[in-house]
Amino acid sequence: MTKPVKQNEPIVTHIYTADPSAHVFEGKLYIYPSHDLDHEMESNDNGDQYDMEDYHVLSMEDVNSPCVDHGEVLHLRDIPWAKQQLWAPDAAYKNNTYYLFFPARDHDDIFRLGVATSSSPAGPFTPQPEYMPGSYSIDPAVLVDEDDRAYIYFGGLWGGQLEKWQTGTFKPDAEGPAANEPALGPRVAELSEDMLTFKETPVEISIVDEEGNPLLAGDEERRFFEGPWVHKYNGYYYLSYSTGSTHNIVYAISKDPKGPYVYKGKILKPVLGWTTHHSIVQFKEKWYLFYHDSSLSGGADNKRSVKFTEIKYNEDGTIQTIDPYHN
């Protein structure tokens, strides 16, 4: 694709892409999406329709430039521990190395997190032979803080298996909390200096309302479902995530990277297609939301396309809600 990209339009149209993690590396925007295959699939709550098996890296010189596809940078067949479903990835830079974090099902059908490395933000990436010890669930997102400490956030309900880890071990028949009990939160752990392992046992993040009460599992408009992302703005950590069944991207803020986080509001209204998944990045003084929808495929849940749009903050630090189809 050689023509310039436009906001709220697919940044590439020759392949289906989803779950975009956007970063500024080497002065350019790099986007790390999952790669939806052009398959006809029946949708179910377990996410079997999302049968991705490789990753591509995309880049843009500027928000008005053409988007470059750097091709396949990692494939399922190159990851010894992984069986299927290369879902939403993220990337980070530290130690003069680029790291690609990704989820996949292991050979026991349990989602784990893996990491691969490269000397270039455009890949290709070489995976570690084993998954990250102690890792589980999906949707890794990594924040390298100003003090160079790195934190990994992860977790997703339903197909993402987070409900099955409430005891610290995998319980295949476990269900989530009752509607009147606190919702499950995403997990966070500081990463070791080499970025390949957890420095500590992951802990659950508490997301609370303005009065300090935990959001409840039945509060589907606000509670965490999947796709955690953390960015910093004016000294606050912003945790944003998908509400899944109600299809919002919402956010909460904290002074501590591990929370608790206070719920603040909605960033993105529902898009076409069941899933919604995003990232937030600052590029040349402006802030951008990268997201996906199923418009290019005519609404197929498993054939999505990455888009982006500018986000704006109010003076009090809150984020203005975006309606992607009525700008």
C-alpha positions as CSV (number, residue, x, y, z in Angstrom):
1,M,0.0,0.0,0.0
2,T,1.7,3.2,-1.2
3,K,-1.0,5.8,-0.7
4,P,-1.0,8.0,2.4
5,V,-3.0,6.8,5.4
6,K,-6.0,8.7,6.7
7,Q,-7.4,8.7,10.2
8,N,-10.3,6.3,10.9
9,E,-9.4,4.4,7.7
10,P,-7.6,1.0,7.5
11,I,-3.9,1.7,7.5
12,V,-3.3,-1.4,5.3
13,T,-5.8,-3.2,3.1
14,H,-3.8,-6.1,1.6
15,I,-4.0,-8.1,4.8
16,Y,-6.3,-8.1,7.8
17,T,-4.8,-6.8,11.0
18,A,-6.0,-6.4,14.6
19,D,-5.0,-5.6,18.1
20,P,-2.5,-2.8,17.2
21,S,0.3,-2.0,19.7
22,A,1.8,1.3,18.5
23,H,5.2,2.7,19.6
24,V,7.6,5.3,18.5
25,F,11.0,3.7,17.7
26,E,13.9,5.4,15.9
27,G,11.6,8.4,15.2
28,K,8.9,6.5,13.4
29,L,5.6,4.9,14.3
30,Y,5.8,1.1,14.5
31,I,2.6,-0.9,14.9
32,Y,2.6,-4.5,16.1
33,P,-0.7,-6.0,15.2
34,S,-2.0,-9.5,15.2
35,H,-2.6,-10.9,11.6
36,D,-6.1,-12.1,10.9
37,L,-6.2,-14.8,8.3
38,D,-8.7,-14.6,5.5
39,H,-10.7,-17.6,6.7
40,E,-14.5,-18.1,6.9
41,M,-15.0,-18.9,10.5
42,E,-18.0,-19.3,12.9
43,S,-17.7,-17.1,15.9
44,N,-17.9,-18.5,19.5
45,D,-17.2,-17.2,23.0
46,N,-14.0,-19.2,23.2
47,G,-12.5,-17.2,20.4
48,D,-11.8,-20.2,18.1
49,Q,-12.4,-18.0,15.1
50,Y,-9.2,-16.0,15.9
51,D,-6.8,-18.6,14.5
52,M,-3.8,-16.3,13.7
53,E,-0.5,-17.9,13.1
54,D,2.1,-15.2,12.4
55,Y,3.0,-11.6,13.0
56,H,3.7,-8.7,10.6
57,V,5.3,-5.4,11.6
58,L,3.9,-2.1,10.2
59,S,5.5,1.3,10.2
60,M,4.7,4.9,9.3
61,E,7.1,7.7,8.9
62,D,4.4,10.1,9.9
63,V,0.6,10.1,10.4
64,N,0.1,11.2,6.8
65,S,2.7,8.8,5.3
66,P,2.0,5.5,3.6
67,C,2.0,2.5,5.9
68,V,4.8,0.0,5.2
69,D,4.3,-3.8,5.8
70,H,7.7,-5.2,6.8
71,G,6.4,-8.7,6.2
72,E,6.2,-11.8,8.4
73,V,8.5,-11.4,11.4
74,L,7.6,-14.4,13.5
75,H,5.6,-17.6,12.7
76,L,4.0,-20.2,14.9
77,R,6.2,-22.9,13.4
78,D,9.3,-21.2,14.8
79,I,8.0,-21.2,18.4
80,P,8.7,-24.7,20.0
81,W,6.3,-24.3,22.9
82,A,3.3,-22.8,21.0
83,K,0.5,-24.8,19.5
84,Q,-1.9,-22.2,18.0
85,Q,-3.4,-18.8,18.2
86,L,-0.9,-16.0,18.1
87,W,-3.1,-13.3,19.6
88,A,-2.5,-9.7,20.4
89,P,1.2,-8.8,20.8
90,D,3.2,-5.9,22.1
91,A,6.8,-4.7,21.7
92,A,9.3,-2.9,23.9
93,Y,12.8,-1.5,23.6
94,K,15.5,-1.9,26.3
95,N,19.1,-3.2,26.5
96,N,19.7,-2.1,22.8
97,T,17.2,-4.8,21.9
98,Y,13.6,-4.9,20.6
99,Y,11.4,-7.4,22.4
100,L,8.1,-8.8,21.0
101,F,5.7,-10.2,23.6
102,F,2.9,-12.5,22.5
103,P,0.4,-15.0,23.8
104,A,-0.3,-18.4,22.3
105,R,-1.7,-21.7,23.5
106,D,0.8,-24.2,24.6
107,H,0.6,-27.9,23.7
108,D,-1.8,-28.4,26.7
109,D,-4.2,-25.7,25.2
110,I,-3.2,-23.3,28.0
111,F,-2.5,-19.7,27.0
112,R,1.0,-18.6,27.9
113,L,3.1,-15.6,27.1
114,G,6.3,-15.7,25.0
115,V,9.0,-13.3,24.1
116,A,11.1,-12.9,21.0
117,T,14.0,-10.5,20.3
118,S,15.5,-8.5,17.4
119,S,18.1,-5.9,16.8
120,S,15.6,-4.0,14.6
121,P,12.1,-2.7,15.4
122,A,11.0,-4.1,12.0
123,G,12.2,-7.6,13.0
124,P,12.5,-10.5,12.2
125,F,12.2,-11.7,15.8
126,T,13.8,-14.8,17.3
127,P,11.6,-16.4,20.0
128,Q,12.8,-17.9,23.2
129,P,12.5,-21.7,23.2
130,E,10.2,-21.7,26.2
131,Y,7.3,-19.5,27.3
132,M,7.9,-17.0,30.1
133,P,7.9,-19.0,33.4
134,G,4.8,-18.4,35.4
135,S,2.9,-16.7,32.6
136,Y,-0.7,-17.3,31.6
137,S,-3.7,-15.7,29.8
138,I,-3.4,-13.2,27.0
139,D,-2.8,-9.7,25.8
140,P,0.6,-8.7,27.1
141,A,1.4,-5.0,27.2
142,V,4.8,-3.7,28.4
143,L,5.6,-0.3,29.8
144,V,9.2,0.7,30.1
145,D,9.0,3.5,32.7
146,E,11.2,6.6,33.0
147,D,13.4,4.9,35.5
148,D,14.0,2.1,33.0
149,R,12.0,-0.4,35.1
150,A,9.7,-2.4,32.8
151,Y,6.2,-3.7,33.7
152,I,4.2,-6.3,31.9
153,Y,0.4,-6.1,32.0
154,F,-1.8,-9.0,30.8
155,G,-5.1,-10.8,31.0
156,G,-8.3,-11.6,29.3
157,L,-11.6,-13.3,30.2
158,W,-13.5,-16.1,28.5
159,G,-11.2,-17.4,25.7
160,G,-8.3,-15.6,27.4
161,Q,-8.7,-18.0,30.4
162,L,-8.1,-15.5,33.2
163,E,-11.0,-16.9,35.2
164,K,-9.2,-20.2,35.3
165,W,-6.2,-18.8,37.2
166,Q,-7.9,-17.3,40.3
167,T,-6.2,-19.8,42.6
168,G,-2.7,-19.3,41.1
169,T,-3.0,-22.6,39.2
170,F,-5.0,-23.6,36.1
171,K,-8.5,-24.8,36.9
172,P,-10.1,-25.8,33.6
173,D,-13.7,-25.6,35.0
174,A,-13.3,-22.4,37.0
175,E,-15.8,-19.6,36.4
176,G,-15.6,-16.0,37.1
177,P,-16.9,-14.2,40.2
178,A,-20.6,-13.6,40.8
179,A,-22.1,-10.4,39.4
180,N,-22.1,-8.8,42.9
181,E,-18.5,-9.6,43.6
182,P,-15.4,-7.6,42.5
183,A,-14.5,-8.1,38.9
184,L,-11.3,-9.8,38.0
185,G,-8.5,-7.3,37.2
186,P,-5.6,-7.5,34.8
187,R,-2.3,-8.8,36.1
188,V,1.0,-6.9,36.4
189,A,4.5,-7.9,37.1
190,E,7.8,-6.1,36.9
191,L,10.1,-7.7,34.3
192,S,13.7,-8.8,35.0
193,E,16.5,-6.7,33.7
194,D,16.9,-8.9,30.6
195,M,13.1,-8.6,29.9
196,L,12.8,-12.4,29.4
197,T,11.2,-13.4,32.7
198,F,9.0,-12.0,35.5
199,K,11.0,-10.4,38.3
200,E,8.2,-11.3,40.7
201,T,4.9,-13.2,40.9
202,P,2.2,-11.3,38.9
203,V,-0.4,-9.5,41.0
204,E,-4.0,-8.5,40.3
205,I,-4.7,-4.9,39.6
206,S,-7.6,-3.4,41.5
207,I,-9.9,-1.0,39.5
208,V,-12.1,1.0,41.7
209,D,-14.7,3.8,41.4
210,E,-14.3,7.3,42.6
211,E,-15.3,6.2,46.1
212,G,-12.7,3.5,46.2
213,N,-15.1,0.6,45.7
214,P,-13.9,-2.2,43.4
215,L,-15.8,-2.4,40.1
216,L,-18.1,-5.4,40.2
217,A,-18.1,-8.4,37.8
218,G,-21.7,-7.5,36.8
219,D,-20.7,-4.0,35.8
220,E,-20.1,-4.9,32.2
221,E,-20.0,-1.3,31.0
222,R,-16.9,-0.6,33.1
223,R,-15.2,-3.8,34.3
224,F,-12.0,-5.2,32.8
225,F,-12.4,-7.8,30.1
226,E,-9.2,-7.9,28.1
227,G,-6.6,-5.8,26.3
228,P,-4.9,-3.9,29.0
229,W,-2.6,-1.0,27.9
230,V,-0.8,1.5,30.2
231,H,0.6,4.9,29.1
232,K,1.8,7.9,31.2
233,Y,0.5,11.4,30.9
234,N,1.3,14.3,33.3
235,G,2.6,12.1,36.0
236,Y,-0.3,9.6,36.0
237,Y,-0.5,6.1,34.7
238,Y,-3.5,5.5,32.5
239,L,-4.7,1.9,32.4
240,S,-7.1,1.4,29.4
241,Y,-8.8,-1.8,28.4
242,S,-11.7,-3.4,26.6
243,T,-15.0,-4.2,28.4
244,G,-15.5,-7.1,26.0
245,S,-19.2,-7.9,26.2
246,T,-20.2,-4.2,26.0
247,H,-17.5,-3.4,23.5
248,N,-16.1,-0.2,25.0
249,I,-12.5,1.0,25.5
250,V,-12.4,2.6,28.9
251,Y,-9.7,3.9,31.3
252,A,-8.7,4.4,34.9
253,I,-5.7,6.3,36.4
254,S,-3.2,5.9,39.2
255,K,0.0,7.4,40.6
256,D,1.4,3.9,40.9
257,P,2.1,1.5,37.9
258,K,0.5,-1.3,39.8
259,G,-2.5,0.6,41.0
260,P,-5.1,0.7,42.4
261,Y,-6.6,2.5,39.4
262,V,-9.6,4.8,39.6
263,Y,-12.1,4.4,36.8
264,K,-12.5,7.7,34.8
265,G,-14.5,7.0,31.7
266,K,-14.9,5.8,28.1
267,I,-12.3,6.4,25.4
268,L,-13.8,4.6,22.4
269,K,-17.4,3.8,21.7
270,P,-18.2,0.3,20.2
271,V,-16.8,-0.5,16.7
272,L,-18.1,-2.8,14.0
273,G,-17.3,-6.4,15.0
274,W,-17.3,-8.1,18.4
275,T,-13.8,-7.3,19.6
276,T,-12.3,-4.0,20.4
277,H,-8.6,-3.6,21.2
278,H,-6.3,-0.6,21.2
279,S,-3.1,1.2,22.1
280,I,-2.3,4.8,22.9
281,V,0.9,6.5,21.8
282,Q,2.4,10.0,21.7
283,F,4.0,11.0,18.4
284,K,5.3,14.5,17.6
285,E,3.4,16.4,20.4
286,K,0.0,14.7,19.6
287,W,-1.6,11.6,21.1
288,Y,-3.1,8.8,19.0
289,L,-5.4,5.9,19.6
290,F,-4.8,2.9,17.4
291,Y,-7.8,0.5,17.3
292,H,-9.4,-2.0,14.9
293,D,-12.8,-2.7,13.5
294,S,-14.3,-5.1,10.9
295,S,-15.5,-2.6,8.4
296,L,-13.1,-3.7,5.6
297,S,-14.4,-7.3,5.7
298,G,-18.0,-6.2,5.9
299,G,-18.4,-7.1,9.6
300,A,-16.6,-10.5,9.9
301,D,-15.5,-10.8,13.6
302,N,-12.3,-12.6,12.6
303,K,-11.2,-10.3,9.8
304,R,-10.4,-6.9,11.3
305,S,-8.4,-3.9,10.2
306,V,-6.2,-1.5,12.2
307,K,-7.1,2.2,12.2
308,F,-6.0,5.2,14.2
309,T,-7.4,8.6,15.3
310,E,-6.1,11.5,17.4
311,I,-7.1,11.6,21.1
312,K,-7.5,14.7,23.1
313,Y,-7.2,15.4,26.8
314,N,-9.3,17.8,28.8
315,E,-7.5,20.2,31.1
316,D,-8.2,18.0,34.1
317,G,-6.4,15.0,32.4
318,T,-9.6,13.2,31.3
319,I,-9.8,11.9,27.8
320,Q,-12.5,13.0,25.4
321,T,-14.7,10.1,24.2
322,I,-14.3,9.1,20.6
323,D,-17.1,8.0,18.3
324,P,-15.1,6.4,15.4
325,Y,-17.9,6.8,12.9
326,H,-19.0,10.4,13.7
327,N,-16.0,12.6,14.0
